[in-house]
Every structure is written in C-alpha cells, then in structure tokens.
Amino acid sequence: MPEPEPTTLLDPQAISRAEALGLNARYIVEGYMAGEHKSPYRGFAVEFAQHREYTHGDDPRHLDWKVLGRTDRYYIKQYEQETNYVAHLLLDGSESMKYGSGKLTKLHYAKVLAACLAYLILHQRDAAALALFDTTVRDYAPRSDNLASIHHLMAKLAAFEPREQTQIGAVLHDMARQLRRKGIVIIISDLFDDEQTVLEGIQHLRFGGNEVIVFQVMDPYELEFPFNGLVEFDGLEQLPKILTRPAEIRKTYLAEVEAFRRRLREGCERNQCHYVMVNTAQPWHELLSAYLAFRLRTQ
Amino acid sequence: MSFLNPILLGGLAAIAVPIIIHLLHRRRFQKVVWAAMRFIQASVEKNQKRMRLEDMILLALRCLLLALLALALARPAILSEATDVFGQSKVTAVIILDQSRSMGMSDGTATRFDKARQAAEQALDSMPSGSAAAVFLASDLVQAIIPEPTYDLNLARKVLREAALTDRATDLFPALQKALDTLQGRLALRREIYLITDGQAAGWRQLTEIQRALERARTEIKTHIILVNEHEEKNLGLSDLRLAGGLSPVGQSLRFEARVTNYGKEEVRNVRVGLSVDNDPPSDEFTLDSLPAGASKTVTLFAKLRTEGFHSLTARIPEDRLAADDTRGLVVRAIREVKVLLVDGEPGTEMRESEVFFLKNALVPVSADHVADYFIKPSVVTGVELAQARLDDFDAVILANVPDFNDSTVRNLENYLRRGGGLMVFPGARVNTGFYNERLAKRLAILPAEWGEHRGQPDRDDQFVTLQEKDYEHPIVSLWNDPGAGRLASARFFTRLQMKPLPWTGPTPGPATSPGKTDLPAQGSSGRGSSAGTGRTAGQEAGPPQIIAKYNDGSPAMMERAWGLGRVVQFSSTADTAWNDLPVRLAFVPLIHRALGSVVARQDEGLNVRVGEPFTRRVPNDYLDQDATFHKPRRTGVTRDLERVELIEGWPTLKFDDTDQAGVYDAAVGDPPFKAKFAAQAEPAESSLDELSAAQLGTLREVASVLTWAPGLSLRGLVEKGRTGVEFWLPILVLCLILAGLETFLGQWFSRAK
C-alpha cells in the first residue's frame, strides 16, 4: 500500500466519535495549563484541597485569614491545580509492522490510530509527543500543545519507512529514562519481541509514574491463521523461510498466539496499564469509541 | 503363479507416480510474506515429526494401492487343485452345437438335437458367474451365431434355444479349429470348448487333424466332447431321387429312380416307396420285398406331369426314427415340346443314307401313328440350308458331318448358344476339322475339344474300340452304372477322331454389362430374346470342358461344355453307322435323349441343389432389382424370405443361399409373378448310423474329455471336476478398494486442523 498523504491519516469518523468522549488521564499527570487533568502540584489555584500549617517561607498571601481570625492559628489554604498532560505516542516502525493480509498493513493502521489519538490530545489542549522506533528511536517529534502541530506530526508519520527489527524493551527503557514529567505513554506495536523485556520496559515507565496504554496491533490473518495447502512463509524480519501445511498446525499456532497475548495482558494488568488488542479488521472509530468508553467507565 | 495379462505388470512402474506427485507438489506452494514467524516456527517444531510420519504413511499407501492395481490388472493366477476360496475363476468358452441332419434322430420322445440343446444349456449353467461364452452351430458349415464370447449368458441361452436343425452334412474340424482360434486370442485362465454332437463317424472324417489341433492347444484350452447319441440299430433312408430320362415332357409318363438304402444292421422287409407329384397323393408306389443290412436298391417309379412348368416330386418311405431321410424331393421343369434342328451334312440319295437317319429315329422312338403327338419335333435341313434357318425357333441344333459354314452362320450359332440353345456336333468323313478346330474350338471356345487325327479304319470290322464299361461319372451316362439299364460298352467304334480337350483357365470376370444394352434374357418359360449384341470376348462364356464318356483305351469319346446359357456336346464318331455301330444299339436312344436333355435344359440342372449350396437362376431383365420371395420347406405359415434380383456376372439372377433344409422351395418374383421351384437334397452319408469306434474315442480321450450325456445327468458335476486354477484379481481389487478407503480416511484425518 502506498504511503498515505499526511492529511488522510486522520479518520474523520473516528475523530468525530472520539471527540465527544475525549482522552482523559486516568492518573494524576503533570501539566502546564489549568485544564481537565489533575496536577500533582498542589498550590494556589482555583479548587480547594486542604489546610496546612504555616511554615517559614510560605507566602503570607495564602494564609487563611478566616481561620486565623477564629482560632489565631496560621494555616495555609492549599488548592488542587488542574493541568494539561503530555501524551507520548510510541509507534513501532519495525519491519513486522509492514504485514497486512489485505491492502491495509498493520503499520498503516497504527499510523492512523496514532494520528487520531494525537489529534484528540491536541484538540483538548493537551500536549502530544511522537516517537517512531524500531531497535531505537528513529524519529521524534517533541511535545507540543498547539493543534497546528498536528500537521508536523502527520508528516512525520507519513514519511516514516520501516527498515529494522524490533527491540521494544530497550526503547521503552530509554523512554522511561528520558521522560522528566509524568504523562501518558501510548505504545502502538505488534509487540513481536520478547514479551519479558517488553513488560520490563512497561514496568520502568510505570515506575516513573507514567500511565501506559498498550495497543497491540495484529492482522486478522495473524489471529486466525486461515491458510490451507502448502505454504512457504517468508519472515519479514530476516527470519528463515518455513514451508509447511498451515492447516495442520493451525491449532498449535493459535494456542501459541493466545498464550503470547495472555502473557502480555497479564503483565500489563500487573503494571496497572491498559492493554488493548487491536485487530486491523476493526474500523478505527469503533476501536477508539470502545476504548474511550471503557476508559470513562473505569476512571 | 502366472499372469494372464503379464504386459500390464509394467503398470508397477506407476508406483513412481505418487512419489513424483509428492515431489512436484513440494515445488508448488503458495508464498506468503509473514510477520508472526515465531509462532509458526514454534508450531512447526512441535508438529514436524508427526507430519513427516503421516506423509510417509500416505505415500506408502498410495504406492501400494497402485502396485496392487497393476497386479490385479495383470490377473495373477495359480493353476492348482486349490479349493475355491475366492470362488471359481471365470470360464471363457465356445459352445459348438452340431446341427447336422443326423442330429434329427429321435429316440421316440426327443431328438438328439433337443438333447444337445439341453446339454448346451447345462454347460452354460455350470459356468461360474462372470463367465463368457460364444456359440457356434456346426454342420459342414460353421455358423458363428455369437462369434466372440459374450458375458450375456442369457443371450447365449436364447440363441441355443432358437437354434434350428438343418439337413446339412457334418464336418466338425472347421468348427473346432475356429473355436480354438477364437479362444487362443482370449485372456482367460480357463478356456473351454464344449462340442455337443452325436458322435456320428461321418463328422469326424478329419479325426487326425482334430486330434493334432486339440493336442497343440491342450495345455491352454480344455475341450469337452459331449455325446448325446443313443445307440440306434435301424434306419432306412432315401439316398437318391432322380429323373431317369434326360427330358421331362408334359403328359408323358416319366421314369424316376429312387434309391432306398438300409443303414441299419438288420434286413428290412416290405418297404413301400411312393412317389407323388406336387404334394398330390402318390401317383406310383412300389414295395421292396427285402433290403439287406447296408444294401441299397433303386426303385423305378413313374409319374406324369400335367402342365408345363415347375413340378415337385416327392418320394416317401414309411417314417422311422430319423424322419428327415424318409422323404426326398426333386424339382423338374415340364416342357411341352422340344424342337430339334438336324443339320444333315451328307444327305445321300436314299433316306437310309442320310447322315441323320438314325438320329431322327432315335429322337422320335415311337410308331408312325404317334409321331405327331410325340414331344420331340425334329426338322432336317442340309448344311447349305443352315445359313437360312431361324435357329431361335429350335431348342437344339444337331450338326452331323457338316463340313463347315460361313461367318454369319457361326455368329448365329454363337448368339443362339448364348441365349440358351443346345448344340450337338458329330464328325464324319466330310467334316473340315481345320474349320471346327480353328473357328469353333480355338477362337470361340464353343467346342470342348479339338478334333485330331483319324483313328482306325472304317472297313476293318475286326479292329474297334468300345466305350468304357463302368465308372460313368457324367450325369448323361451315369444311368449305365446300373447294370439293369443295359450296356453302353456294347457299341463298337471302328473309326473315330482323336479328341484333344481344350485348356480352360476358369471364368474370366468381365465387366458387368448393362442388361438394358445386352438384352440377354434367360431361357425357360419366358422364351428367348430376339437380338444379342454383346461385347463379350471368346472364352468368357465358355464353361469347363468335361468328358462324358471315354473309350476303353482311356481317350475321350464324348465331351461337353457349357457356353453362354446353352450347352455343347461334341462326339468323336459319326451319328450314323459309317464309323461305328452305336446307332443300332439299344443304348443309342437313351444316350441321345439324355444328351438332348442336357443341352436343352441346361439351366434346369440347377433346380436340384445339395443342401447348403446356393440356388441361382437367371431371369428376364424385367425382374432386375425386384424382390423375390422364397418359401422354405417344412416352414409353416406365411413366412417368406426376401431376396433381391441382382446382376451376377452381368445377368439378372435369382439367388437364394439359405438352403439349410432339404425339400422343395418355392420362389416367386415380379408381377405377373415368375414362379419357380427348386429342391435341396441332403447328403445321404448323414443317414449313416456309423459311430465313432472305441479306438477313435480312445484317441479323442487323449486330447479331450469325452462325456456321454443323457437327460437326467448333471453336466455340472462332470465338468467342474476338470476345472482347476484360481484367479486372484478379485481379492486384490477388493484390497485395493480397502486401501483406497483407508487412504482417503487417513488423508482427511491427517489434514484436519491440529
């Protein structure tokens, strides 16, 4: 499939449905602007949080004069600050993402998904950053809260060509080390890597206080393995060819895939992050609506 | 272990097919670029061993299946006395049913033929299912009703039930040889011949050849000779019936000779022989007082034919167990008058000196009062007057001592013969032998012989030759084989011309001339045509020269040949007493009458044929391409056979081949119908009771199994004992089917999703 124009990466239907639901941070994230997301930085903003005894060095402006008048004690009023968050979109650009049983490759699906999410995030005045990786981060768009930067993001998405194998775990560790502010890390990948290192990477991100959402993108053929007759499978990531009769190994294959997914899902659950199985046969709007609705319910 | 179809063992090479397919199959696959290789790799590693094992099992099954199929097609067999574990192997058989006349012998309730049919059906019943049988009917002819073995045994049964007895003679060798030829080309373990016959010795004339042929095929083909005869001691038969005189005029009392033969072993007394005309009550009867065993007696019977045309005469003796030979039919054509032109080459001065004096008297051997009523009407002309004579007004022309004649007379004579006229030629002192030899003998081949040198002196009465004493073969003189008819050899020949028979190379098939142009009608009741222009060359119309009688020194005395539709009789001595004293002998009248009968009614010879010989008769052109109906003897109802009148050798000819039955046949063609009769006469030898001797049976037993069958006996038991050998193709085929089923099941089972 030819690489799309940057503008076609946005699925209008997906956007229109998802806009209403919005992507809210499930955990407290850091942000610059007062907004919909709670900030861990308490201070002197609009919404009252608690009282604290005055200590030396506190700004006397924040003293609660009413309490001082009644009780003669020095208390400081603290308020919860609403901030905007930073969402880091990590898109797997390894060769295995090039697979697609139909015209739609996993990579293209992932690009559209990433673009839609970026648009949603920017549209609600949060900040979004984009990293395209394989064995390491190949391309990076720094965070921006300007909706106009969506074009920049999409141009980067559209221009990206996968070349290499995957090393997701290493990339996640790098990211975890680099992220200075807590935010939302959205991983979009087929995760065809050693699941242990992947989970360790996720754990590292969570340890940094980030919310992590994992979108595992798989083709319907990879999920159903509907081949018959004699088939030679040519591996996309420099793996040796295999000639076999797929019908006869289908059950084993499906069991293998299911076990892999189960391990990932359970690992994600342990790290309290969302694991979303993405079948590229599923339209984007359905996927986004379903996920965002689920997210609202569990908030 | 042997293979009935060894060439198909080459099919074993087909084992390579599944292997090749397997290998080719591995080169034909779908290519898929795939991301999730790790899962496939893991799955394949888990299944690899099992899949390879399944592949090997299926491949082995397929190879085995093809190998067994090739083996089954090659039809392995073991010749052994083994028990019939797999059922009896199939039989390919030829059933030969003797349908000759002797099979009509009855034991009072059923004929041998009826029994033979039953035995044949039992032979069919004794064959295991899946067997094939051909059916031949044998007499002196092999009739392959089912020429190649058929698996439809019901058809064979039907054919056997519908088979009819014929009056043909027997010769079993051709039938056996044909059966052997048929079976030798067949691929079958058990090949059998069933010859069902009555064991009459006459059918086994070629016993040595039969034995040799059966001996050669003995290892491959088993022959059962099934005899259905019951010993019979008595049989009386009519072995011959013929017209004694050469001519059959209307209203005259005609002499017929019926020959009765006692084929039995005992003397028979008081045999009444009757003769009837056209199925009327017997017109004459004679009782033979006594007929010793093995003897034959000729009975003379008289009958008158009331009308012109064809008449059937039937001689009868009382019916015995072989009824077929107790009647015998004969057909004669009655003629109103015979006009004879006597050409006198030397009239002389007195009546007695005339060259034809004796001939004229011999032709009309009645008193002066009855000359006018007599059926032979002779006219006399001189040699000079011959040129003006209208030959077509006469039935026969006799040239006596005519020196020679001109070309137009030769042409007239040629056309006259062609249209069916008769010619007799006597030499004499005045005859120009050079003319006769050059023109009539060599160029036109009208005469059967050239005349050579004079032999003997006319004035030396003491030096003479006579005619042969016995062994008269020609029909004209066969009468004198019977001493009761007088002696032909009593005549003395003082002078004669040497006769040199002309060479004959057989009929030259000329182009079939159009009847419209040739206008060559047949003789007979239709009369003669008026003109004859043909493009035929000399010799084409001439029949073979035949010697009628010889002198006692062995040289030919009388010869004849057919020419066109007519006939020529040539003598070597004079018609008067100049060179011999034959004209004053008693035998002269019958000799001349028989010779006249022969030249006048040449085509009527074909009215009485042997059973099985075709009847042919030339008919006028008007009947060409019309359908003729034939009614066979012994056939009841209105069943008729149809045959078309076709051109044969350029003449419209009525032809009928199916003369299996003895008796009188009726034929009719056209409108107004031309009606004819003819008779088929059976071979007298078929009446013989002689059976195969014990020694002969012993010889046959060496090469075949000889069984004597009678109603009530089970042929199955007798035949099955001799059947050996087992074929294995069926169990192998069943195994193939099981393997094919197993292969399909395992193929499905192995390729199910795992």
Contacts between the chains, C-beta under 8 A, distances in Angstrom:
chain1	res1	chain2	res2	distance
A	95	B	35	7.8
A	96	B	35	4.0
A	96	B	36	7.6
A	97	B	35	7.5
A	98	B	35	7.4
A	99	B	33	6.9
A	99	B	34	6.7
A	99	B	35	3.7
A	99	B	36	7.8
A	106	B	35	7.4
A	190	B	35	6.7
A	190	B	36	7.9
A	192	B	35	6.4
A	192	B	36	6.5
A	192	B	38	6.7
A	218	B	36	7.9
A	219	B	35	7.6
A	222	B	35	6.8
A	222	B	36	4.7
A	227	B	30	7.4
A	227	B	32	6.8
A	229	B	29	7.2
A	229	B	30	6.1
A	230	B	25	6.8
A	230	B	26	7.2
A	230	B	28	7.2
A	230	B	29	4.0
A	230	B	30	7.0
A	231	B	29	6.0
A	231	B	30	4.8
A	231	B	31	7.6
A	231	B	32	5.5
A	232	B	29	5.1
A	232	B	30	7.2
A	232	B	31	5.1
A	232	B	32	7.0
A	233	B	32	5.4
A	233	B	34	4.2
A	233	B	37	6.4
A	233	B	40	5.5
A	234	B	31	6.3
A	234	B	32	6.9
A	234	B	33	4.9
A	234	B	34	6.4
A	235	B	34	6.3
A	235	B	35	7.8
A	235	B	37	4.0
A	236	B	33	6.2
A	236	B	34	6.7
A	236	B	35	4.8
A	236	B	37	7.5
A	237	B	35	7.5
A	237	B	37	7.4
A	239	B	37	4.4
A	239	B	38	7.8
A	239	B	41	7.4
A	242	B	37	7.0
A	242	B	40	5.5
A	242	B	41	6.4
A	242	B	44	5.8
A	243	B	26	7.6
A	243	B	29	6.3
A	244	B	40	7.0
A	244	B	44	5.2
A	244	B	51	7.7
A	245	B	51	7.0
A	245	B	751	7.0
A	246	B	40	7.8
A	247	B	751	6.1
A	247	B	752	7.8
A	247	B	753	5.6
A	248	B	47	6.5
A	248	B	51	6.1
A	248	B	750	7.3
A	248	B	751	6.1
A	248	B	752	7.7
A	248	B	753	7.2
A	248	B	754	5.2
A	249	B	40	7.3
A	249	B	43	4.0
A	249	B	44	6.1
A	249	B	46	7.6
A	249	B	47	5.0
A	249	B	754	6.6
A	250	B	753	4.6
A	250	B	754	7.1
A	251	B	753	5.7
A	251	B	754	5.2
A	252	B	42	7.5
A	252	B	43	3.9
A	252	B	46	5.4
A	252	B	47	6.2
A	252	B	754	6.7
A	253	B	39	5.2
A	253	B	40	6.3
A	253	B	43	4.4
A	256	B	38	8.0
A	256	B	39	4.2
A	256	B	42	5.1
A	256	B	43	6.0
A	257	B	36	7.1
A	257	B	39	5.4
A	260	B	39	7.2
